[in-house]
Amino acid sequence: MHVHPPKPVHGWREFLNEVAIIVVGILIALAAENIVERMRWNEEADHATESVKDELETAAVYAWERMAISPA
C-alpha cells in the first residue's frame, strides 16, 4: 500500500478552503448531536408527562374512595 504524504497548502485561499471544510464538518456534527439530544429530551418529557398523569389518576381514585366512605 502506497501512502502519499500531505501536500503543503499553497496560498491563503487553499488554507481558508480547508478551514471552511473543517468548520462545516464540525457544524454538521454539532447540529446532528443537537437533533438527537432534542429527540431524547422530548421522549423523556413525554414519559414524565405520562407518569404524572398516571399518578394524578390514581390520586383521584383514592380521593373519590375517601369521599365515598367518609361520614358527611
Backbone as numpy.savetxt, mean C-alpha at the origin, in Angstrom:
# Nx Ny Nz CAx CAy CAz Cx Cy Cz
32.37 -16.77 -22.21 31.51 -15.59 -22.21 32.41 -14.35 -22.21
32.15 -13.49 -23.15 32.96 -12.28 -23.30 32.22 -11.08 -22.71
32.85 -10.42 -21.75 32.23 -9.27 -21.07 32.92 -8.00 -21.55
32.11 -7.04 -21.96 32.65 -5.75 -22.40 32.74 -4.80 -21.22
33.85 -4.10 -21.06 33.94 -3.11 -19.98 33.03 -1.93 -20.29
32.56 -1.22 -19.26 31.69 -0.08 -19.52 32.43 1.02 -20.28
31.71 1.69 -21.16 32.30 2.77 -21.93 32.21 4.08 -21.15
33.21 4.91 -21.22 33.12 6.20 -20.53 32.08 7.09 -21.19
31.48 7.95 -20.39 30.46 8.86 -20.89 31.15 9.98 -21.65
30.66 10.26 -22.86 31.25 11.31 -23.70 30.34 12.54 -23.71
30.52 13.40 -22.76 29.78 14.65 -22.74 28.66 14.67 -21.71
28.21 15.89 -21.47 27.17 16.12 -20.47 25.83 15.57 -20.91
25.56 15.60 -22.19 24.28 15.13 -22.69 24.09 13.64 -22.41
25.11 12.84 -22.68 25.03 11.41 -22.38 24.93 11.15 -20.88
25.70 11.92 -20.12 25.66 11.77 -18.66 24.27 12.07 -18.12
23.68 13.17 -18.57 22.33 13.53 -18.11 21.30 12.51 -18.59
21.50 11.93 -19.75 20.61 10.89 -20.26 20.67 9.67 -19.33
21.87 9.27 -18.94 22.01 8.13 -18.03 21.37 8.42 -16.68
21.58 9.61 -16.15 20.98 10.00 -14.87 19.45 10.01 -14.98
18.93 10.52 -16.09 17.49 10.57 -16.29 16.90 9.16 -16.33
17.59 8.22 -16.99 17.11 6.84 -17.04 17.06 6.25 -15.64
18.09 6.51 -14.84 18.12 5.99 -13.47 17.00 6.61 -12.64
16.81 7.91 -12.76 15.77 8.60 -11.98 14.39 8.10 -12.36
14.13 7.91 -13.65 12.83 7.40 -14.09 12.61 5.99 -13.55
13.64 5.16 -13.57 13.51 3.81 -13.01 13.18 3.83 -11.53
13.83 4.69 -10.79 13.56 4.81 -9.35 12.14 5.31 -9.12
11.70 6.29 -9.90 10.33 6.81 -9.75 9.29 5.75 -10.05
9.55 4.93 -11.06 8.62 3.84 -11.38 8.55 2.85 -10.22
9.71 2.50 -9.65 9.74 1.57 -8.53 9.00 2.14 -7.32
9.21 3.41 -7.03 8.53 4.04 -5.89 7.02 4.12 -6.11
6.61 4.42 -7.33 5.17 4.47 -7.63 4.54 3.09 -7.47
5.22 2.06 -7.95 4.69 0.71 -7.81 4.59 0.32 -6.33
5.61 0.67 -5.56 5.57 0.38 -4.12 4.42 1.11 -3.45
4.18 2.34 -3.84 3.09 3.13 -3.27 1.75 2.50 -3.60
1.58 2.02 -4.82 0.32 1.38 -5.22 0.09 0.12 -4.40
1.12 -0.70 -4.26 0.98 -1.94 -3.48 0.66 -1.62 -2.02
1.33 -0.63 -1.46 1.10 -0.27 -0.06 -0.33 0.26 0.12
-0.81 1.05 -0.83 -2.18 1.57 -0.75 -3.19 0.43 -0.82
-2.95 -0.56 -1.68 -3.85 -1.70 -1.78 -3.86 -2.49 -0.47
-2.69 -2.69 0.12 -2.61 -3.41 1.40 -3.33 -2.63 2.49
-3.13 -1.33 2.52 -3.76 -0.49 3.54 -5.28 -0.51 3.39
-5.78 -0.45 2.16 -7.23 -0.51 1.93 -7.79 -1.85 2.39
-7.06 -2.92 2.15 -7.51 -4.24 2.59 -7.57 -4.30 4.12
-6.56 -3.74 4.78 -6.57 -3.70 6.24 -7.72 -2.86 6.77
-7.98 -1.73 6.13 -9.08 -0.86 6.56 -10.42 -1.56 6.38
-10.59 -2.27 5.27 -11.84 -3.02 5.05 -12.02 -4.10 6.12
-10.94 -4.78 6.46 -11.01 -5.81 7.49 -11.37 -5.20 8.84
-10.77 -4.06 9.17 -11.08 -3.39 10.44 -12.53 -2.93 10.46
-13.04 -2.42 9.35 -14.43 -1.98 9.28 -15.38 -3.14 9.51
-15.10 -4.28 8.88 -15.93 -5.46 9.08 -15.88 -5.93 10.53
-14.71 -5.88 11.15 -14.59 -6.29 12.55 -15.41 -5.39 13.46
-15.36 -4.09 13.21 -16.13 -3.14 14.02 -17.63 -3.37 13.83
-18.05 -3.60 12.59 -19.47 -3.88 12.33 -19.93 -5.13 13.07
-19.13 -6.19 13.02 -19.48 -7.43 13.71 -19.58 -7.20 15.22
-18.63 -6.43 15.76 -18.64 -6.17 17.20 -19.87 -5.35 17.59
-20.23 -4.35 16.78 -21.40 -3.54 17.08 -22.69 -4.35 16.97
-22.75 -5.26 16.00 -23.93 -6.11 15.88 -24.07 -7.00 17.11
-22.97 -7.56 17.59 -23.00 -8.40 18.78 -23.42 -7.58 20.00
-22.87 -6.38 20.12 -23.24 -5.52 21.25 -24.72 -5.16 21.18
-25.25 -4.94 20.00 -26.67 -4.60 19.87 -27.55 -5.78 20.29
-27.15 -7.00 19.93 -27.92 -8.18 20.33 -27.92 -8.31 21.85
-26.75 -8.14 22.47 -26.68 -8.23 23.93 -27.50 -7.14 24.60
-27.47 -5.93 24.05 -28.25 -4.84 24.62 -29.75 -5.14 24.50
-30.15 -5.67 23.38 -31.57 -6.01 23.17 -32.00 -7.08 24.18
-31.14 -8.09 24.40 -31.47 -9.13 25.36 -31.57 -8.57 26.78
-30.66 -7.68 27.14 -30.70 -7.06 28.47 -31.97 -6.25 28.66
-32.37 -5.52 27.63 -33.59 -4.72 27.71 -34.81 -5.65 27.83
-34.76 -6.78 27.16 -35.91 -7.69 27.16 -36.10 -8.36 28.52
-35.01 -8.63 29.25 -35.14 -9.35 30.51 -35.11 -8.46 31.74
-34.80 -7.18 31.55 -34.74 -6.30 32.72 -36.15 -5.86 33.13
-36.33 -5.66 34.44 -37.64 -5.17 34.88 -37.83 -3.72 34.47
-39.01 -3.40 34.05 -39.28 -2.04 33.55 -39.72 -1.12 34.63
